Amino acid sequence: MTEVDMNSKPVYESVSPVGTALNKVITIAPRPKSLEGKKIGLVCNGFQGSDLLLESLSDLLTRHINSLEFIKLPSGKTEPWGTEPQDGTTGDLAREAGVGAVIVAAGG
């Protein structure tokens, strides 16, 4: 057990709210002019119902544009499909898969 000096003054640390940002801001990718013949990545974050939402949405889109291809993208290189992303690599996986667009669903 350590002794506490009751005569010492407390020491406070403060953090400036104007500090350096830890995350870089990126812009949203431009929207494709058409979805005809596109491969669309589906990213499910694991919240209840998000998988059903993606399956329903892909079915609905295929009814209108039958040349679409849908693939289930994992949420990250270390994550299976249907889990919350942990490693921030979803964009890398989308580029590697050659998708023309990605739909990310959050259920709840």
Helices and strands as residue ranges (DSSP letters): E 39-44, H 50-64, E 69-73, H 90-97, E 101-105
